[in-house]
């Protein structure tokens, strides 16, 4: 079993990601290939506290963080108090808006929205969030 959280020597190559992501690998590839349309780069780095994480950036701005999980690619968007309101105006699934609303906390500087990429059905929502994050 490949463990991207513990082993720095097992890099997230396509071959290794196919093993971990299984059927969701195709959706992951579709997502990563579309990033160039937004001028977003994806770079994998190993962090001692989190293992291999993918950082998607537009210029110097972090758009989202990604993590290869068993059977899915987890994407995490972080919004501050100023940018979160615009998410509710996006044409994304209501379930995502509800998750974001439930995650909001007045005491926290950031609110996170974590989405599982299992197949290509969720990608249009993710593309809208990427486009929004690039603009704000």
C-alpha positions as CSV (number, residue, x, y, z in Angstrom):
1,X,0.0,0.0,0.0
2,X,1.3,3.4,-1.0
3,X,1.2,6.0,1.8
4,X,1.8,9.5,0.6
5,X,1.5,10.8,4.2
6,X,4.5,9.1,5.6
7,X,7.0,8.2,2.9
8,X,8.9,11.0,1.3
9,X,10.6,8.6,-1.1
10,X,7.3,7.5,-2.7
11,X,6.6,10.4,-4.9
12,X,3.1,11.2,-6.4
13,X,3.9,10.1,-9.9
14,X,1.1,9.2,-12.3
15,X,1.8,5.5,-11.8
16,X,1.6,5.8,-8.0
17,X,-1.4,8.1,-8.2
18,X,-3.2,5.5,-10.3
19,X,-2.7,2.9,-7.5
20,X,-4.0,5.2,-4.8
21,X,-6.8,7.1,-6.6
22,X,-8.0,4.0,-8.5
23,X,-11.1,4.9,-10.6
24,X,-10.9,8.6,-9.6
25,X,-7.5,8.9,-11.3
26,X,-9.1,9.9,-14.6
27,X,-11.0,12.8,-13.0
28,X,-7.8,13.9,-11.3
29,X,-6.0,13.9,-14.7
30,X,-8.9,15.9,-16.2
31,X,-8.6,18.4,-13.4
32,X,-4.9,18.8,-13.7
33,X,-5.0,19.2,-17.5
34,X,-7.6,21.9,-17.2
35,X,-5.6,24.0,-14.8
36,X,-3.5,25.6,-17.5
37,X,-6.7,27.2,-18.9
38,X,-6.7,29.2,-15.6
39,X,-3.0,29.8,-15.6
40,X,-2.8,27.7,-12.5
41,X,0.2,25.5,-11.7
42,X,0.1,22.4,-9.6
43,X,3.2,21.4,-7.6
44,X,3.6,18.4,-5.3
45,X,5.7,18.9,-2.2
46,X,6.4,16.8,0.8
47,X,5.5,18.4,4.2
48,X,6.6,16.7,7.5
49,X,3.2,17.4,9.0
50,X,1.0,16.4,6.1
51,X,3.0,14.2,3.7
52,X,2.7,14.8,-0.1
53,X,0.4,17.7,-0.8
54,X,-0.4,19.4,-4.1
55,X,-0.4,23.2,-4.1
56,X,-2.3,24.9,-6.9
57,X,-1.1,28.4,-7.5
58,X,-2.0,31.4,-9.8
59,X,1.0,33.7,-9.9
60,X,1.9,33.6,-6.2
61,X,-1.6,33.1,-4.8
62,X,-2.6,29.7,-3.5
63,X,-5.8,28.6,-5.2
64,X,-6.3,25.2,-3.5
65,X,-4.5,22.4,-1.8
66,X,-4.9,18.8,-3.0
67,X,-4.3,15.4,-1.4
68,X,-4.4,11.9,-2.9
69,X,-6.6,9.8,-0.7
70,X,-7.7,6.3,-1.1
71,X,-10.2,6.3,-4.0
72,X,-10.4,10.1,-4.4
73,X,-8.4,13.3,-4.8
74,X,-9.3,15.8,-2.0
75,X,-9.3,19.5,-3.0
76,X,-9.4,22.1,-0.2
77,X,-10.2,25.8,-0.9
78,X,-9.7,28.3,1.8
79,X,-11.6,31.6,1.9
80,X,-11.2,34.6,4.2
81,X,-14.1,36.7,5.5
82,X,-13.8,39.1,2.6
83,X,-13.8,36.5,-0.2
84,X,-16.3,33.9,1.2
85,X,-19.4,35.9,0.4
86,X,-18.7,35.8,-3.3
87,X,-18.8,32.0,-3.3
88,X,-22.5,32.0,-2.5
89,X,-23.1,34.0,-5.7
90,X,-21.4,31.3,-7.9
91,X,-23.4,28.9,-9.9
92,X,-22.2,25.9,-7.9
93,X,-24.1,23.0,-6.3
94,X,-26.2,24.1,-3.3
95,X,-24.7,21.2,-1.3
96,X,-21.3,22.9,-1.6
97,X,-22.7,26.2,-0.5
98,X,-24.3,24.5,2.5
99,X,-21.1,22.8,3.5
100,X,-19.3,26.1,3.3
101,X,-22.0,27.8,5.4
102,X,-21.8,25.1,8.1
103,X,-18.0,25.4,8.1
104,X,-18.0,29.1,8.7
105,X,-16.8,30.2,12.1
106,X,-16.8,33.8,13.4
107,X,-13.6,33.2,15.4
108,X,-11.6,31.7,12.5
109,X,-9.8,33.8,9.8
110,X,-10.4,31.2,7.1
111,X,-13.2,28.9,6.2
112,X,-12.3,25.7,4.2
113,X,-14.4,23.9,1.6
114,X,-13.1,20.4,1.0
115,X,-14.4,18.5,-2.0
116,X,-13.8,14.9,-3.1
117,X,-13.0,14.4,-6.7
118,X,-14.2,10.9,-7.4
119,X,-15.4,11.4,-11.0
120,X,-15.8,14.3,-13.5
121,X,-19.3,15.3,-12.2
122,X,-17.9,17.6,-9.6
123,X,-15.3,19.2,-11.9
124,X,-17.5,22.1,-13.2
125,X,-18.1,23.2,-9.7
126,X,-14.4,23.1,-8.9
127,X,-13.6,25.0,-12.1
128,X,-15.9,27.8,-11.0
129,X,-14.2,27.9,-7.6
130,X,-10.8,28.0,-9.3
131,X,-11.9,30.9,-11.6
132,X,-13.3,32.8,-8.6
133,X,-10.1,32.3,-6.5
134,X,-8.0,33.5,-9.4
135,X,-10.0,36.8,-9.5
136,X,-10.2,37.7,-5.9
